[in-house]
Amino acid sequence: MDSPIAISVMKDNPEHRYELSMVAHGTTRGYPNLFNTDMKDSQISKVNHANKTIFKLSFESSQHPQEPLQDTIRCSAITELTYNLWHCQQEHRLDFTSQKIELVSTLKTMRVYKRKTERGLFSREAMLEGVRLVLDQGQKIKPTARELGLNYKTLGRHVALKRNSINIDNKQFGYSKVHKRILNDEQEQMLADYLIQASRIYYGLTKIEFRTLTFEFAKINNIPTPTSWKKNQMASKDWVYQFFNRHPEFSLRTPEPTSLARMTSFNKHNVGLFYDNLEELIQKYQFTPDRIYNCDETGVTTVQKPTKMIAEKGVKRVGTAVSQEKGCLVTVCGTINAMGGFIPPFCIFPRVNTQPLWEEVLPIGSKAEGHAKASGWMTGDNFLNYLKHFHKYARPSKELPVLLLLDNHASHVSLAVINYCKENDIVLLSFPPHCSHELQPLDKTVYGPLKTFFNAAADKWMRNPSNAGKVMTIHNIPILIAEAFPKAFTPTNIIAGFESTGIQPLNRERIPEHRYLPSYVSDRPEPAESAMEPQQPEPSCSTHTPDESTAIISPHVIRPFAKAAPRSKTSKKKVTSQVLTLTPVKRLLEESAAAKSKNKAEKSQPRCKKSIFPVNTQHHESESDSETSDPNMELDDSDSDLLPSDLEPQEREDGEIENPTAQQLDEGDYVLVKFDSKKISKYYIGKVERVESADNTVDCMFLKRKPTKEGQFLFAFPEHLDASEVSVEDILCKLAPPTSGGTMRTGDIFTFQSSFINSFQFPIM
């Protein structure tokens, strides 16, 4: 039997565990196991395939190889195993003389080296002290090394160096803790600072981008790199893992999507305007914490976000029951004050009418309301009713007005809302746009727990055996709100929300400086006192030699941070934090409402259709120029080409008239009319019902074209008659009378034998 055999030895882990496998191509029927050994914790396995047999032996070695396992094995266990293999060969008379048996090692490089001994672990001070005691005081080397915990040969070597006048004060003793470091501590710290800054401005680097940046940083600074870096044009994975080990402040995180509007708007300027308005109102009205309120809406649905559950490991997908794919939305408007109190919630259901049972189930004093649109969203009418609900519990007065902080949602900034608040001593202060995630107490510390407790209550309802197979509806929402609301609206959460936003007590510096850094990307002013202010150093030292410390080119130069171009000027007014109940703001709202009403009225009126012919345009132009021209001036024969004679009404031989006037139209005539829209023009045939010569308009009853073969023009009046008033200027042609069929079925179908229609290039509807 001369079947080839391959033998391999693999090291599994640092605990001297090995695995040897032998593959015999061909049949091994009738042969006993090739592996016979009494080694420690040995495990033998045999796997038969179609045309080969794999023998595997796993064992522990009492000795650790001094060299990587390649062609020569210096381990006694491997030697014994080799002997057993050849003994098996001789016993079964297998002829392997022409074959070559190789032992191959597949040792993996360890990313983190763990010391096996304490050798070389001594301090610099101990070695210098031992050299001094031997040279200055004449002590023996071995007793001195034993006393200081040093190796006597190492101490003797350094004593010899010192005797030969070699300076060892700056020499590194022992084994180096950093093996094959490509970048030193200073260079790695520059990369670390860059990563922190990039993540704080919301333009963090992925692992691939960081590996590419590291290679470019090393290349431009003439730092030697391994061959694999140059081949892949990026740093290796092992180096990145080692970098993360040396800098434990980094980890791979899944970022939260943040819109550019939020990044741009949340800057120190806008936030400063809000604090200015707040401080001015507190000083003017002497607001105490019990009279400072915050209101906001949040949504809860019949499809909850499942909470974590216990499941077995290794399962790819773990599911839980929810009611539907897409649930019904219920809006909850909560209100809190800086003393830690709250007002019962105001809930908006996606129904026109609500049920009295809902208010009985909701927390005591709550209000349930619907809307004619039944969308479940907050509208201007709903918010006006909410203010009445708020007034019932806050009880403001002229002596003790209240301050209500809210966002700039359209339902909050209506004229009816402003008038009601001014009449009932409610001062409204709005947050800057896209800043509620940092300035609104409800969003900071209250609504997060509310969603958590609501989802937990919904999960509990779904897992209840009595609700198995049932679908959660909005009738169950009040019960879940009643269970979650008291757990979230606690005095601790509420007070923490006002403190974390710097509203009560008033603290402008409560928001950390690095939270403003995302606005650096836009053309907003940079945070002046930011601890991580972006730096863009100039590469002025790039021509120096790499030995100089000033030659290090910063990663900011290689990969500058994102910076948006300056914005173009616009006439649109920017929305900022403002006191909505002030008279100037109210006046602006009134002007805006009046302009909207005017535009709506103009749109509701029938628009005058413009003529499609240039004659009218020239006519209007001549009228507009009449002020500067001589009224007595007459046109001579040389100006005859300016006369619109070619566009005047022309009568054809078949009685058709192009561009007819009102005097040329009678009741019962058929005309071709053009209707202009913003994008396209449509053409219809209509029957004249009435002519208004004074207004230059006609009333037409329009026909509809029937689907026929190409080249046929059959029309009929639709079941629902289509009548409209059109301008005579939009009538392209007065058509010849049509013909109709002679039977009852075809008597209402008209055919136009019109040369104008036959030559018309546009489709007729």
ChimeraX attribute file (.defattr): number of C-alpha atoms within 10 A of each C-alpha:
attribute: neighborCount
match mode: 1-to-1
recipient: residues
	/A:1	10
	/A:2	12
	/A:3	15
	/A:4	14
	/A:5	17
	/A:6	16
	/A:7	17
	/A:8	17
	/A:9	23
	/A:10	18
	/A:11	18
	/A:12	14
	/A:13	11
	/A:14	12
	/A:15	11
	/A:16	14
	/A:17	17
	/A:18	20
	/A:19	18
	/A:20	21
	/A:21	19
	/A:22	19
	/A:23	19
	/A:24	17
	/A:25	17
	/A:26	16
	/A:27	15
	/A:28	16
	/A:29	7
	/A:30	6
	/A:31	9
	/A:32	10
	/A:33	12
	/A:34	20
	/A:35	21
	/A:36	16
	/A:37	16
	/A:38	11
	/A:39	15
	/A:40	12
	/A:41	10
	/A:42	15
	/A:43	14
	/A:44	17
	/A:45	12
	/A:46	16
	/A:47	10
	/A:48	13
	/A:49	11
	/A:50	8
	/A:51	10
	/A:52	16
	/A:53	18
	/A:54	17
	/A:55	19
	/A:56	20
	/A:57	20
	/A:58	20
	/A:59	20
	/A:60	18
	/A:61	17
	/A:62	14
	/A:63	11
	/A:64	15
	/A:65	13
	/A:66	9
	/A:67	9
	/A:68	14
	/A:69	18
	/A:70	15
	/A:71	11
	/A:72	11
	/A:73	19
	/A:74	16
	/A:75	16
	/A:76	14
	/A:77	20
	/A:78	17
	/A:79	12
	/A:80	14
	/A:81	19
	/A:82	15
	/A:83	12
	/A:84	16
	/A:85	16
	/A:86	14
	/A:87	14
	/A:88	18
	/A:89	14
	/A:90	12
	/A:91	9
	/A:92	12
	/A:93	10
	/A:94	13
	/A:95	12
	/A:96	16
	/A:97	8
	/A:98	8
	/A:99	12
	/A:100	11
	/A:101	15
	/A:102	14
	/A:103	19
	/A:104	18
	/A:105	18
	/A:106	13
	/A:107	15
	/A:108	10
	/A:109	8
	/A:110	10
	/A:111	10
	/A:112	10
	/A:113	9
	/A:114	8
	/A:115	7
	/A:116	6
	/A:117	7
	/A:118	7
	/A:119	11
	/A:120	13
	/A:121	13
	/A:122	16
	/A:123	13
	/A:124	15
	/A:125	10
	/A:126	16
	/A:127	23
	/A:128	16
	/A:129	12
	/A:130	26
	/A:131	26
	/A:132	15
	/A:133	16
	/A:134	18
	/A:135	15
	/A:136	9
	/A:137	9
	/A:138	10
	/A:139	14
	/A:140	14
	/A:141	22
	/A:142	15
	/A:143	12
	/A:144	19
	/A:145	21
	/A:146	11
	/A:147	11
	/A:148	15
	/A:149	15
	/A:150	22
	/A:151	18
	/A:152	17
	/A:153	12
	/A:154	15
	/A:155	21
	/A:156	18
	/A:157	11
	/A:158	19
	/A:159	22
	/A:160	13
	/A:161	14
	/A:162	16
	/A:163	11
	/A:164	9
	/A:165	8
	/A:166	11
	/A:167	11
	/A:168	15
	/A:169	10
	/A:170	7
	/A:171	8
	/A:172	9
	/A:173	17
	/A:174	14
	/A:175	11
	/A:176	9
	/A:177	7
	/A:178	8
	/A:179	8
	/A:180	7
	/A:181	11
	/A:182	15
	/A:183	16
	/A:184	9
	/A:185	10
	/A:186	11
	/A:187	17
	/A:188	16
	/A:189	13
	/A:190	15
	/A:191	18
	/A:192	18
	/A:193	13
	/A:194	23
	/A:195	18
	/A:196	15
	/A:197	21
	/A:198	20
	/A:199	14
	/A:200	16
	/A:201	20
	/A:202	20
	/A:203	15
	/A:204	17
	/A:205	16
	/A:206	12
	/A:207	12
	/A:208	14
	/A:209	12
	/A:210	17
	/A:211	21
	/A:212	17
	/A:213	20
	/A:214	23
	/A:215	20
	/A:216	19
	/A:217	23
	/A:218	20
	/A:219	15
	/A:220	15
	/A:221	18
	/A:222	14
	/A:223	14
	/A:224	11
	/A:225	16
	/A:226	10
	/A:227	9
	/A:228	11
	/A:229	17
	/A:230	13
	/A:231	9
	/A:232	12
	/A:233	16
	/A:234	20
	/A:235	24
	/A:236	18
	/A:237	12
	/A:238	13
	/A:239	15
	/A:240	16
	/A:241	13
	/A:242	13
	/A:243	15
	/A:244	15
	/A:245	13
	/A:246	12
	/A:247	13
	/A:248	8
	/A:249	9
	/A:250	13
	/A:251	9
	/A:252	9
	/A:253	7
	/A:254	6
	/A:255	10
	/A:256	7
	/A:257	7
	/A:258	10
	/A:259	9
	/A:260	14
	/A:261	13
	/A:262	16
	/A:263	21
	/A:264	19
	/A:265	21
	/A:266	24
	/A:267	24
	/A:268	21
	/A:269	15
	/A:270	18
	/A:271	21
	/A:272	14
	/A:273	16
	/A:274	23
	/A:275	18
	/A:276	14
	/A:277	15
	/A:278	21
	/A:279	17
	/A:280	12
	/A:281	16
	/A:282	15
	/A:283	9
	/A:284	9
	/A:285	14
	/A:286	14
	/A:287	16
	/A:288	14
	/A:289	19
	/A:290	15
	/A:291	18
	/A:292	21
	/A:293	24
	/A:294	21
	/A:295	20
	/A:296	19
	/A:297	20
	/A:298	18
	/A:299	16
	/A:300	20
	/A:301	19
	/A:302	24
	/A:303	21
	/A:304	22
	/A:305	16
	/A:306	15
	/A:307	14
	/A:308	8
	/A:309	8
	/A:310	6
	/A:311	10
	/A:312	7
	/A:313	7
	/A:314	6
	/A:315	7
	/A:316	6
	/A:317	6
	/A:318	10
	/A:319	8
	/A:320	12
	/A:321	13
	/A:322	20
	/A:323	16
	/A:324	13
	/A:325	7
	/A:326	10
	/A:327	16
	/A:328	18
	/A:329	20
	/A:330	24
	/A:331	22
	/A:332	22
	/A:333	20
	/A:334	21
	/A:335	22
	/A:336	28
	/A:337	26
	/A:338	24
	/A:339	18
	/A:340	18
	/A:341	16
	/A:342	20
	/A:343	21
	/A:344	19
	/A:345	27
	/A:346	25
	/A:347	28
	/A:348	29
	/A:349	25
	/A:350	20
	/A:351	17
	/A:352	14
	/A:353	13
	/A:354	15
	/A:355	12
	/A:356	10
	/A:357	11
	/A:358	21
	/A:359	18
	/A:360	15
	/A:361	18
	/A:362	23
	/A:363	19
	/A:364	12
	/A:365	14
	/A:366	17
	/A:367	21
	/A:368	22
	/A:369	21
	/A:370	21
	/A:371	19
	/A:372	9
	/A:373	11
	/A:374	13
	/A:375	18
	/A:376	21
	/A:377	21
	/A:378	24
	/A:379	17
	/A:380	17
	/A:381	14
	/A:382	18
	/A:383	20
	/A:384	19
	/A:385	16
	/A:386	20
	/A:387	18
	/A:388	14
	/A:389	18
	/A:390	21
	/A:391	17
	/A:392	11
	/A:393	12
	/A:394	19
	/A:395	14
	/A:396	18
	/A:397	13
	/A:398	10
	/A:399	8
	/A:400	15
	/A:401	19
	/A:402	26
	/A:403	25
	/A:404	20
	/A:405	22
	/A:406	21
	/A:407	24
	/A:408	19
	/A:409	14
	/A:410	10
	/A:411	17
	/A:412	23
	/A:413	21
	/A:414	19
	/A:415	20
	/A:416	13
	/A:417	20
	/A:418	23
	/A:419	12
	/A:420	15
	/A:421	19
	/A:422	16
	/A:423	11
	/A:424	18
	/A:425	19
	/A:426	24
	/A:427	21
	/A:428	24
	/A:429	23
	/A:430	22
	/A:431	23
	/A:432	23
	/A:433	18
	/A:434	18
	/A:435	20
	/A:436	21
	/A:437	13
	/A:438	17
	/A:439	24
	/A:440	24
	/A:441	30
	/A:442	25
	/A:443	17
	/A:444	20
	/A:445	20
	/A:446	24
	/A:447	21
	/A:448	13
	/A:449	18
	/A:450	21
	/A:451	20
	/A:452	18
	/A:453	21
	/A:454	26
	/A:455	22
	/A:456	20
	/A:457	20
	/A:458	29
	/A:459	19
	/A:460	14
	/A:461	17
	/A:462	21
	/A:463	15
	/A:464	10
	/A:465	9
	/A:466	9
	/A:467	12
	/A:468	11
	/A:469	11
	/A:470	11
	/A:471	13
	/A:472	21
	/A:473	14
	/A:474	18
	/A:475	14
	/A:476	15
	/A:477	23
	/A:478	20
	/A:479	18
	/A:480	22
	/A:481	23
	/A:482	18
	/A:483	20
	/A:484	22
	/A:485	22
	/A:486	12
	/A:487	15
	/A:488	21
	/A:489	23
	/A:490	16
	/A:491	16
	/A:492	14
	/A:493	20
	/A:494	23
	/A:495	22
	/A:496	20
	/A:497	26
	/A:498	28
	/A:499	17
	/A:500	19
	/A:501	22
	/A:502	20
	/A:503	22
	/A:504	18
	/A:505	14
	/A:506	15
	/A:507	14
	/A:508	17
	/A:509	9
	/A:510	13
	/A:511	16
	/A:512	11
	/A:513	17
	/A:514	16
	/A:515	17
	/A:516	22
	/A:517	26
	/A:518	24
	/A:519	24
	/A:520	22
	/A:521	20
	/A:522	20
	/A:523	13
	/A:524	17
	/A:525	12
	/A:526	19
	/A:527	20
	/A:528	9
	/A:529	9
	/A:530	14
	/A:531	10
	/A:532	15
	/A:533	15
	/A:534	18
	/A:535	13
	/A:536	13
	/A:537	12
	/A:538	11
	/A:539	14
	/A:540	10
	/A:541	14
	/A:542	14
	/A:543	9
	/A:544	13
	/A:545	13
	/A:546	15
	/A:547	9
	/A:548	9
	/A:549	11
	/A:550	12
	/A:551	17
	/A:552	23
	/A:553	21
	/A:554	21
	/A:555	24
	/A:556	20
	/A:557	14
	/A:558	13
	/A:559	13
	/A:560	15
	/A:561	20
	/A:562	13
	/A:563	11
	/A:564	11
	/A:565	9
	/A:566	9
	/A:567	9
	/A:568	5
	/A:569	6
	/A:570	7
	/A:571	5
	/A:572	6
	/A:573	6
	/A:574	7
	/A:575	11
	/A:576	17
	/A:577	22
	/A:578	19
	/A:579	20
	/A:580	23
	/A:581	22
	/A:582	14
	/A:583	12
	/A:584	11
	/A:585	15
	/A:586	19
	/A:587	12
	/A:588	12
	/A:589	17
	/A:590	14
	/A:591	11
	/A:592	13
	/A:593	14
	/A:594	12
	/A:595	12
	/A:596	12
	/A:597	12
	/A:598	12
	/A:599	11
	/A:600	11
	/A:601	10
	/A:602	11
	/A:603	10
	/A:604	9
	/A:605	8
	/A:606	8
	/A:607	8
	/A:608	8
	/A:609	15
	/A:610	13
	/A:611	18
	/A:612	15
	/A:613	13
	/A:614	11
	/A:615	17
	/A:616	15
	/A:617	13
	/A:618	14
	/A:619	13
	/A:620	12
	/A:621	11
	/A:622	12
	/A:623	11
	/A:624	11
	/A:625	11
	/A:626	11
	/A:627	9
	/A:628	7
	/A:629	11
	/A:630	9
	/A:631	8
	/A:632	6
	/A:633	7
	/A:634	8
	/A:635	10
	/A:636	7
	/A:637	7
	/A:638	7
	/A:639	9
	/A:640	10
	/A:641	9
	/A:642	10
	/A:643	13
	/A:644	13
	/A:645	11
	/A:646	9
	/A:647	13
	/A:648	14
	/A:649	15
	/A:650	15
	/A:651	14
	/A:652	13
	/A:653	8
	/A:654	13
	/A:655	13
	/A:656	20
	/A:657	22
	/A:658	20
	/A:659	22
	/A:660	21
	/A:661	18
	/A:662	19
	/A:663	10
	/A:664	12
	/A:665	20
	/A:666	14
	/A:667	13
	/A:668	14
	/A:669	18
	/A:670	25
	/A:671	26
	/A:672	21
	/A:673	22
	/A:674	22
	/A:675	16
	/A:676	14
	/A:677	9
	/A:678	5
	/A:679	5
	/A:680	7
	/A:681	11
	/A:682	13
	/A:683	17
	/A:684	17
	/A:685	23
	/A:686	25
	/A:687	21
	/A:688	21
	/A:689	17
	/A:690	17
	/A:691	20
	/A:692	15
	/A:693	13
	/A:694	7
	/A:695	10
	/A:696	14
	/A:697	19
	/A:698	22
	/A:699	19
	/A:700	24
	/A:701	18
	/A:702	24
	/A:703	22
	/A:704	18
	/A:705	19
	/A:706	16
	/A:707	10
	/A:708	10
	/A:709	8
	/A:710	6
	/A:711	7
	/A:712	14
	/A:713	18
	/A:714	19
	/A:715	22
	/A:716	17
	/A:717	18
	/A:718	12
	/A:719	7
	/A:720	6
	/A:721	10
	/A:722	13
	/A:723	15
	/A:724	11
	/A:725	16
	/A:726	18
	/A:727	19
	/A:728	23
	/A:729	20
	/A:730	21
	/A:731	26
	/A:732	21
	/A:733	23
	/A:734	25
	/A:735	25
	/A:736	19
	/A:737	18
	/A:738	15
	/A:739	14
	/A:740	16
	/A:741	12
	/A:742	10
	/A:743	8
	/A:744	8
	/A:745	8
	/A:746	11
	/A:747	12
	/A:748	14
	/A:749	19
	/A:750	20
	/A:751	15
	/A:752	19
	/A:753	16
	/A:754	17
	/A:755	14
	/A:756	20
	/A:757	16
	/A:758	12
	/A:759	8
	/A:760	10
	/A:761	8
	/A:762	10
	/A:763	10
	/A:764	16
	/A:765	13
